[in-house]
Structure formats: structure tokens, C-alpha cells
């Protein structure tokens, strides 16, 4: 059984050595995952300093709780969940503005806005810069959905909001992103 686990779980040996208190193995895990985890946090927070803080806190939590990691899932996915949750907590402290659709009226349907999404065939750098210009709530939902692969139900649970809220934020974020890309700056 252990041989099967070692063959199917990436970095199984490193994780097991970490569970036995080997700090050098944890350092190796940090080297393997830190860049991807930083990028995940940065896409949510849009701040290098805050993303670096989240990264450090997430790895400290992972180290303290490595015994809780069960080899039924991928270590990267487990760590990513810690990073996403910590990033969301930072936004909550900043009072990220999410608008609940039940409490607002939407006057324009996204289909009626006249924006052709096929026009967004631009360089990745331009899109990243445009995403960074989005308000926190929009950027967070857009990043979690498009870049991190969460569905609206999962995002709603992470953010502790209604699923309709995440869908609204996503639609508005796409509209705002398209407008930024078309005009070359924030509107």
C-alpha cells in the first residue's frame, strides 16, 4: 500500500520526511511550491507585499499542521486551499466589496453590452495588468474562477456569500476587464 501511495502522490517521500520533523525536506517543498502559491495569492490580492505575507503564513501553517495532511489528495491542492483562504481573509480585513444580486438591480444584461469577447486576443501581460486594475471583489472572483479553476459554488463557500453574488461579480468583472482592455486603462 505504501509503495502504491508513493507512486501516485507527488513528493510523497518529502511529505513523509516532513511529518517526521525533517526541516530540510520542508524547505524542498517550499522551493517546489512557493512560486505557484505566491502567484495564486498575488492574483487574489494584487499586492506583492500582502502575497508574500500570505505565502509565509501559509507555509508556516502547513508546517505546523503537516500531520493533518492525509495522502488522499495532492499536497499542492491542500496548500493552495490554505493560500486561497488566507488571501480571502486579508481581503475581508480590507472589507472587500461584494454586491449581493438580491440586494441590487441589474439594469443591463451582459449580452446587451455590445462587447465581443473574441476581441480579447491580446498579450498575456496586458491582460494581467488589466486584471490588477480591477476592484478587489471583481479580481478575486475572476481569479478564483478563471485562473484557479473553482466553480461558483466553491467560490461562494470560500467567500461566505451567495452563489448568485459570485456569478454577478464574475459577470461584472468580465465586463470591467473588457472595458479596461478596450480603452487601455481603468474607467
C-alpha positions in Angstrom: 0.0 0.0 0.0 2.8 2.5 0.9 4.5 1.7 -2.4 1.2 2.5 -4.3 0.9 5.8 -2.4 4.5 6.8 -3.1 3.9 6.1 -6.8 0.7 8.0 -7.1 1.3 11.0 -4.8 3.8 13.6 -5.9 6.5 14.3 -3.4 5.2 11.5 -1.1 8.7 10.8 0.4 9.3 14.5 1.1 5.9 14.8 2.9 6.6 11.7 5.0 10.0 13.1 6.0 8.4 16.4 6.9 5.9 14.5 9.1 8.9 13.0 10.9 10.3 16.6 11.6 12.8 16.9 8.7 13.1 20.6 8.1 15.3 20.2 5.0 12.5 18.2 3.3 10.1 21.0 4.1 12.5 23.5 2.7 12.5 21.5 -0.5 8.6 21.5 -0.5 8.8 25.3 -0.1 11.1 25.5 -3.1 8.8 23.4 -5.2 5.6 25.2 -4.4 6.4 28.7 -3.3 6.3 30.4 -6.7 2.9 28.9 -7.7 1.4 29.7 -4.3 2.7 33.3 -4.4 1.2 33.7 -7.9 -2.2 32.3 -6.6 -2.2 34.8 -3.7 -1.0 37.7 -5.8 -3.8 37.2 -8.3 -6.3 37.5 -5.5 -4.6 40.3 -3.5 -2.9 42.3 -6.2 -0.2 43.2 -3.8 3.3 41.8 -3.7 3.8 42.5 -0.1 0.5 41.0 1.0 1.0 38.0 -1.2 4.5 37.4 0.3 3.0 37.7 3.8 0.2 35.2 2.9 2.8 32.8 1.4 4.9 32.8 4.6 1.9 32.4 6.8 0.5 29.6 4.6 3.8 27.7 4.7 4.1 28.1 8.5 0.6 26.7 8.9 1.3 23.9 6.5 4.5 23.0 8.5 2.7 23.2 11.8 -0.2 21.0 10.5 1.6 18.7 8.2 0.5 15.8 10.3 -3.1 16.6 9.3 -2.3 16.2 5.7 -3.7 12.9 4.5 -2.2 11.4 1.5 -5.6 11.1 -0.2 -5.1 14.3 -2.0 -2.4 16.3 -3.6 -0.1 18.4 -1.3 -0.3 21.3 -3.8 -4.1 21.3 -3.7 -4.0 21.2 0.1 -1.5 24.0 0.3 -3.4 26.0 -2.3 -6.5 25.9 -0.2 -4.6 27.3 2.7 -3.2 30.1 0.5 -6.6 30.9 -1.0 -8.3 31.0 2.4 -5.6 33.3 3.9 -5.7 35.6 0.8 -9.5 35.9 1.2 -9.1 36.6 4.9 -6.7 39.5 4.0 -9.4 40.9 1.6 -12.1 40.5 4.3 -10.0 42.6 6.7 -9.8 45.2 4.0 -13.6 44.9 3.6 -13.7 43.7 0.1 -16.8 44.9 -1.6 -19.0 42.1 -3.0 -22.5 43.1 -4.1 -25.3 40.6 -3.5 -27.5 40.3 -6.5 -30.7 40.1 -4.4 -29.9 43.5 -2.9 -29.3 45.2 -6.3 -30.9 45.6 -9.6 -29.0 44.8 -12.7 -30.0 47.2 -15.5 -28.0 45.8 -18.3 -27.6 42.2 -19.3 -24.0 41.2 -20.2 -25.2 40.0 -23.6 -26.6 43.5 -24.4 -23.4 45.4 -23.6 -22.1 45.0 -27.2 -18.8 43.7 -26.0 -17.3 40.9 -28.2 -15.2 38.7 -26.1 -13.4 37.4 -29.1 -11.7 40.8 -29.3 -9.6 39.8 -26.3 -6.8 38.2 -28.2 -4.1 40.3 -26.5 -0.8 39.6 -24.9 -0.8 38.0 -21.5 1.0 40.9 -19.9 -1.7 43.3 -21.0 -4.4 41.1 -19.6 -2.6 40.6 -16.3 -2.2 44.4 -15.9 -5.8 44.9 -16.6 -6.8 42.3 -14.0 -4.7 44.1 -11.5 -6.7 47.2 -12.1 -10.0 45.5 -11.1 -11.5 46.2 -7.7 -10.8 43.6 -5.1 -14.1 41.8 -5.3 -14.1 41.5 -9.0 -10.4 40.5 -9.2 -10.9 37.8 -6.5 -13.9 36.1 -8.1 -12.4 36.4 -11.6 -9.1 34.9 -10.4 -10.7 32.1 -8.4 -13.0 31.2 -11.3 -10.8 31.6 -14.4 -7.3 31.1 -13.1 -7.7 28.8 -10.1 -10.4 26.7 -11.5 -13.0 27.0 -8.7 -16.7 26.9 -9.6 -19.2 29.4 -8.4 -20.5 27.1 -5.6 -16.9 26.7 -4.3 -16.2 30.4 -4.5 -19.4 31.2 -2.7 -18.3 28.9 0.2 -14.8 30.3 0.3 -16.1 33.9 0.4 -19.1 33.1 2.5 -21.6 34.7 0.1 -24.5 33.6 -2.0 -23.6 31.8 -5.2 -25.6 34.4 -7.1 -23.2 37.0 -5.7 -20.2 35.2 -7.2 -21.9 34.9 -10.5 -22.8 38.6 -10.5 -19.2 39.6 -9.5 -17.8 37.4 -12.3 -20.1 38.9 -14.9 -19.3 42.4 -13.8 -15.6 41.6 -13.6 -15.6 40.3 -17.1 -17.4 43.5 -18.3 -15.0 45.7 -16.4 -12.0 43.8 -17.7 -13.1 44.0 -21.3 -13.7 47.7 -20.9 -10.2 48.2 -19.4 -8.6 46.2 -22.2 -10.6 48.1 -24.9 -9.8 51.6 -23.5 -6.3 50.8 -22.3 -7.0 51.9 -18.7 -9.5 51.9 -15.9 -12.8 53.5 -16.3 
